[in-house]
Amino acid sequence: MAGLFFEEFQVGQVFEHAIRRTITETDNVLFSTMTHNPAALHLDEEYCRTQTEFGQRVVNSCLTLSLMVGISVNDTTLGTAVANLGWDEVRFPAPLFHGDTIHVETEVLELRDSRSRPHNGIVIFEHRAFNQGNQLVGICKRSALMLRKPEE
């Protein structure tokens, strides 16, 4: 199992995830249309070129969030997560564009026992995504309900 059990995390632990991802036009258009998001910012190149400060289409922020969390899974929660409990303080301080490559780091902010599920613990992660210029493009806190190590 690639993911870690609740007891294997430490507050302050930082994961520099090896997976990097270049975001393509296909990724952005498919994600936007698949999720029924018709925003011109994601789909209309001419509109973005002539009517926005960006001059080009912007990657859907929900795709950025999905990649930011997804890239972290292999190193942190693969096979050991019971449930994703929620995201808080989701921010996108800079846009992503087609052709940008993101990399992600995750920090463990908090560990606590689950009051309602004694066989689980809750981990609060902060995920941070950066573009190829190392500019912060996404940040969020995620609460995950995690398995404890099995008793031997």
C-alpha positions as a Python dict, from the first residue, in 0.01 Angstrom:
ca = {
    (1, 'M'): (0, 0, 0),
    (2, 'A'): (146, 336, -100),
    (3, 'G'): (-53, 550, 143),
    (4, 'L'): (35, 600, 507),
    (5, 'F'): (-168, 502, 809),
    (6, 'F'): (-280, 767, 1057),
    (7, 'E'): (4, 688, 1300),
    (8, 'E'): (267, 729, 1027),
    (9, 'F'): (196, 1100, 972),
    (10, 'Q'): (368, 1376, 1170),
    (11, 'V'): (261, 1739, 1201),
    (12, 'G'): (497, 1948, 989),
    (13, 'Q'): (579, 1659, 756),
    (14, 'V'): (612, 1781, 395),
    (15, 'F'): (576, 1565, 87),
    (16, 'E'): (734, 1688, -239),
    (17, 'H'): (532, 1481, -487),
    (18, 'A'): (732, 1341, -779),
    (19, 'I'): (443, 1349, -1024),
    (20, 'R'): (438, 1660, -1243),
    (21, 'R'): (162, 1732, -1494),
    (22, 'T'): (154, 1949, -1804),
    (23, 'I'): (-204, 2065, -1855),
    (24, 'T'): (-325, 2042, -2212),
    (25, 'E'): (-606, 2211, -2399),
    (26, 'T'): (-779, 1872, -2415),
    (27, 'D'): (-761, 1834, -2036),
    (28, 'N'): (-921, 2173, -1979),
    (29, 'V'): (-1191, 2149, -2245),
    (30, 'L'): (-1284, 1791, -2153),
    (31, 'F'): (-1300, 1868, -1780),
    (32, 'S'): (-1503, 2186, -1835),
    (33, 'T'): (-1754, 2023, -2069),
    (34, 'M'): (-1773, 1700, -1868),
    (35, 'T'): (-1865, 1901, -1557),
    (36, 'H'): (-2113, 2120, -1750),
    (37, 'N'): (-1913, 2438, -1697),
    (38, 'P'): (-1975, 2653, -2007),
    (39, 'A'): (-1766, 2952, -1890),
    (40, 'A'): (-1609, 3136, -2182),
    (41, 'L'): (-1291, 3173, -1972),
    (42, 'H'): (-1231, 2800, -2024),
    (43, 'L'): (-1379, 2737, -2369),
    (44, 'D'): (-1373, 3048, -2589),
    (45, 'E'): (-1025, 3143, -2711),
    (46, 'E'): (-1145, 3449, -2904),
    (47, 'Y'): (-1336, 3584, -2606),
    (48, 'C'): (-1031, 3539, -2382),
    (49, 'R'): (-797, 3695, -2638),
    (50, 'T'): (-1010, 4006, -2687),
    (51, 'Q'): (-1215, 4047, -2368),
    (52, 'T'): (-998, 3936, -2075),
    (53, 'E'): (-676, 4043, -1911),
    (54, 'F'): (-534, 3693, -1967),
    (55, 'G'): (-537, 3695, -2348),
    (56, 'Q'): (-593, 3319, -2354),
    (57, 'R'): (-813, 3053, -2199),
    (58, 'V'): (-770, 2989, -1828),
    (59, 'V'): (-756, 2637, -1687),
    (60, 'N'): (-1072, 2551, -1493),
    (61, 'S'): (-994, 2599, -1123),
    (62, 'C'): (-1182, 2280, -1035),
    (63, 'L'): (-936, 2093, -1258),
    (64, 'T'): (-650, 2263, -1074),
    (65, 'L'): (-800, 2153, -741),
    (66, 'S'): (-854, 1797, -866),
    (67, 'L'): (-496, 1766, -990),
    (68, 'M'): (-356, 1928, -676),
    (69, 'V'): (-527, 1668, -455),
    (70, 'G'): (-497, 1377, -700),
    (71, 'I'): (-121, 1415, -740),
    (72, 'S'): (-87, 1385, -360),
    (73, 'V'): (-280, 1061, -322),
    (74, 'N'): (-7, 810, -407),
    (75, 'D'): (228, 941, -137),
    (76, 'T'): (-30, 1005, 134),
    (77, 'T'): (-369, 835, 123),
    (78, 'L'): (-370, 560, -143),
    (79, 'G'): (-534, 258, 19),
    (80, 'T'): (-541, 413, 366),
    (81, 'A'): (-811, 680, 332),
    (82, 'V'): (-1158, 595, 458),
    (83, 'A'): (-1317, 915, 328),
    (84, 'N'): (-1243, 1267, 217),
    (85, 'L'): (-1421, 1485, 473),
    (86, 'G'): (-1388, 1818, 296),
    (87, 'W'): (-1180, 2101, 158),
    (88, 'D'): (-1136, 2436, 328),
    (89, 'E'): (-971, 2762, 236),
    (90, 'V'): (-940, 2674, -133),
    (91, 'R'): (-755, 2953, -314),
    (92, 'F'): (-613, 3011, -662),
    (93, 'P'): (-368, 3302, -632),
    (94, 'A'): (-256, 3280, -998),
    (95, 'P'): (-409, 3127, -1311),
    (96, 'L'): (-294, 2821, -1501),
    (97, 'F'): (-288, 2813, -1880),
    (98, 'H'): (-269, 2539, -2141),
    (99, 'G'): (90, 2414, -2152),
    (100, 'D'): (169, 2498, -1789),
    (101, 'T'): (325, 2220, -1582),
    (102, 'I'): (226, 2186, -1219),
    (103, 'H'): (402, 2025, -927),
    (104, 'V'): (255, 1978, -581),
    (105, 'E'): (367, 1964, -222),
    (106, 'T'): (164, 1857, 79),
    (107, 'E'): (214, 1947, 443),
    (108, 'V'): (53, 1773, 739),
    (109, 'L'): (-104, 2048, 949),
    (110, 'E'): (-296, 1857, 1213),
    (111, 'L'): (-363, 1507, 1347),
    (112, 'R'): (-652, 1419, 1571),
    (113, 'D'): (-847, 1118, 1684),
    (114, 'S'): (-1192, 1065, 1542),
    (115, 'R'): (-1445, 1094, 1825),
    (116, 'S'): (-1710, 893, 1640),
    (117, 'R'): (-1479, 633, 1480),
    (118, 'P'): (-1214, 508, 1724),
    (119, 'H'): (-1048, 292, 1454),
    (120, 'N'): (-976, 602, 1245),
    (121, 'G'): (-796, 932, 1276),
    (122, 'I'): (-831, 1264, 1096),
    (123, 'V'): (-544, 1425, 909),
    (124, 'I'): (-556, 1787, 793),
    (125, 'F'): (-337, 1834, 486),
    (126, 'E'): (-241, 2154, 311),
    (127, 'H'): (-188, 2097, -60),
    (128, 'R'): (7, 2357, -260),
    (129, 'A'): (35, 2358, -641),
    (130, 'F'): (298, 2552, -833),
    (131, 'N'): (351, 2618, -1203),
    (132, 'Q'): (679, 2562, -1389),
    (133, 'G'): (802, 2904, -1269),
    (134, 'N'): (740, 2794, -908),
    (135, 'Q'): (452, 3043, -875),
    (136, 'L'): (179, 2933, -634),
    (137, 'V'): (-133, 2859, -840),
    (138, 'G'): (-346, 2669, -589),
    (139, 'I'): (-369, 2598, -217),
    (140, 'C'): (-623, 2419, 0),
    (141, 'K'): (-668, 2241, 328),
    (142, 'R'): (-814, 1892, 308),
    (143, 'S'): (-954, 1683, 592),
    (144, 'A'): (-920, 1309, 546),
    (145, 'L'): (-1050, 1025, 761),
    (146, 'M'): (-765, 774, 773),
    (147, 'L'): (-721, 411, 872),
    (148, 'R'): (-512, 335, 1177),
    (149, 'K'): (-241, 70, 1153),
    (150, 'P'): (-387, -278, 1185),
    (151, 'E'): (-311, -446, 1515),
    (152, 'E'): (-73, -736, 1480),
}
